[in-house]
């Protein structure tokens, strides 16, 4: 198989995902007609809807079928690939089946007889009151928390963007910058998002190591959030503590690079000694 043919499925996925979003093409209307909606879920005011053909998984399935012709596969070969893929992700299916509904319950906890706000907004509201003028440093953390719990930067923004805007307005800060920090934090939160970690671990064949993976990703996540928060502090308050935070982050990164190089040299030396011992 040529490299071009091997890369074609990925190119098709990207192309389809873009084409169905372009306004002046007819595909967007076709996709919209596949919407399925349910109102008054379990007797509540919650409404849910899904556009079937707009689900990325449907695009992946469609491209996989195209690959039967593209890669000249027999039905037996295609079915074997389907079984192998299903076996790979089967370990993640159970976790995802339970985590997705729990996320929806978490998001919609504002539907209660006491008139209380939802759990995410209550948590973020406490953080805003606690931090005050330092809030730009914590705004990305709120976004990361939303992505970690909800499993998506998009859902994180849906949960917290309005709240971030309100907090910025209350603290007399630029809503544009605070909401931007929310989006940056949401993107960073994908590093430790349970959905992503479970799915990626299953795809890589390392299921059962999700806890270790999340703990190790906390280090780059901390760098990411501190760096974004430092930039936010500079943008809101000017130089000072924001510059100091960026300096600390830079020192941490330099220290980690030095430690990593030292460890690499130690491993290389150990490997060299083993090779010499083997030859002797």
FENFEN-V56825 format. One record per backbone hydrogen bond with DSSP energy under -0.5 kcal/mol. CO is the residue of the C=O (numbers start at 0). NH is the residue of the N-H. E is the energy in kcal/mol with one decimal. If there is no record, write none. Layout:
[[CO	NH	E] [CO	NH	E]]
//
This chain:
[[1	5	-2.1] [2	6	-2.0] [3	7	-1.1] [4	8	-0.5] [6	10	-1.9] [7	11	-2.7] [8	12	-2.2] [9	13	-2.2] [10	14	-2.5] [11	15	-2.9] [12	16	-2.4] [13	17	-1.5] [14	18	-2.9] [15	19	-2.2] [17	20	-1.6] [17	21	-0.5] [18	21	-1.2] [21	24	-1.1] [24	27	-0.8] [25	29	-1.5] [26	30	-2.6] [27	31	-2.1] [28	32	-1.3] [30	33	-1.7] [31	34	-1.3] [33	51	-1.7] [35	49	-2.4] [37	47	-2.7] [39	42	-1.8] [40	43	-1.7] [45	40	-2.6] [47	37	-3.3] [49	35	-3.0] [49	51	-0.8] [50	53	-1.5] [50	54	-0.5] [51	54	-1.3] [54	57	-1.5] [54	58	-1.1] [55	59	-2.0] [56	60	-2.3] [57	61	-2.4] [58	62	-2.5] [59	63	-2.1] [60	64	-1.8] [61	65	-2.0] [62	66	-1.8] [64	67	-1.4] [64	68	-0.6] [65	68	-0.9] [65	69	-2.6] [66	70	-2.7] [67	72	-2.3] [68	71	-0.6] [73	77	-2.5] [74	78	-2.8] [75	79	-2.1] [76	80	-2.0] [77	81	-2.2] [78	82	-2.4] [79	83	-2.2] [80	84	-2.5] [81	85	-2.7] [82	86	-2.4] [83	87	-1.8] [84	88	-1.9] [85	89	-1.2] [88	91	-1.0] [88	92	-1.2] [89	93	-0.8] [90	94	-0.5] [91	95	-2.4] [92	96	-2.7] [93	97	-1.3] [94	98	-2.5] [95	99	-2.1] [96	100	-0.6] [97	101	-1.6] [98	102	-2.2] [99	103	-1.8] [100	104	-2.2] [101	105	-2.3] [102	106	-2.6] [103	107	-2.1] [105	108	-1.0] [105	118	-0.6] [105	119	-0.5] [107	110	-1.7] [109	111	-1.5] [111	114	-1.0] [117	121	-2.2] [118	122	-2.4] [119	123	-2.4] [120	124	-2.5] [121	125	-2.0] [122	126	-1.8] [123	127	-2.2] [124	128	-2.2] [125	129	-2.0] [126	130	-2.0] [127	131	-2.0] [130	133	-1.8] [131	134	-1.9] [133	136	-1.7] [133	137	-0.7] [134	137	-1.3] [134	138	-1.9] [135	139	-0.6] [137	141	-1.8] [138	142	-1.7] [139	143	-2.5] [140	144	-2.6] [141	145	-2.2] [142	146	-2.1] [143	147	-2.5] [144	148	-2.3] [145	149	-3.1] [146	150	-2.1] [147	193	-1.0] [151	155	-2.1] [152	156	-2.5] [153	157	-2.1] [154	158	-2.3] [155	159	-2.5] [156	160	-2.3] [159	163	-3.3] [160	164	-2.4] [161	165	-2.3] [162	166	-2.7] [163	167	-2.5] [164	168	-2.2] [165	169	-2.4] [166	170	-2.5] [167	172	-3.3] [168	171	-0.7] [172	174	-0.6] [173	177	-2.1] [174	178	-2.7] [175	179	-1.7] [176	180	-2.2] [177	181	-1.7] [178	182	-2.0] [179	183	-2.2] [180	184	-2.7] [181	185	-2.4] [182	186	-2.0] [183	187	-2.1] [184	188	-2.3] [185	189	-0.6] [186	189	-0.9] [187	190	-2.1] [188	191	-1.3] [188	192	-0.5] [192	196	-2.7] [193	197	-2.7] [194	198	-2.5] [195	199	-2.9] [196	200	-2.6] [197	201	-2.0] [198	202	-2.3] [199	203	-2.2] [200	204	-0.6] [200	205	-2.9] [201	204	-0.8] [205	208	-1.4] [208	212	-2.4] [209	213	-2.7] [210	214	-2.2] [211	215	-2.2] [212	216	-1.8] [213	217	-0.7] [214	217	-0.8] [215	218	-0.9] [215	219	-0.6] [216	220	-2.0] [217	221	-2.3] [218	222	-2.0] [219	223	-2.6] [220	224	-2.7] [221	225	-2.6] [222	226	-2.5] [223	227	-2.3] [224	228	-2.7] [225	229	-2.5] [226	230	-2.1] [227	231	-2.2] [228	232	-2.4] [229	233	-2.1] [230	234	-2.5] [231	235	-2.2] [232	236	-3.1] [232	237	-0.5] [233	237	-1.6] [239	243	-2.1] [240	244	-2.5] [241	245	-2.2] [242	246	-2.2] [243	247	-2.3] [244	248	-2.6] [245	249	-2.5] [246	250	-2.3] [247	251	-2.4] [248	252	-2.5] [249	253	-2.5] [250	254	-2.7] [251	255	-2.6] [252	256	-2.3] [253	257	-2.4] [254	258	-2.7] [255	259	-2.7] [256	260	-2.5] [257	261	-2.3] [258	262	-2.6] [259	263	-2.3] [260	264	-2.4] [261	265	-2.3] [262	266	-2.6] [263	267	-2.8] [264	268	-2.5] [265	269	-2.4] [266	270	-2.7] [267	271	-2.3] [268	272	-2.3] [269	273	-2.1] [270	274	-2.3] [271	275	-2.3] [272	276	-2.5] [273	277	-2.4] [274	278	-2.3] [275	279	-2.4]]
//
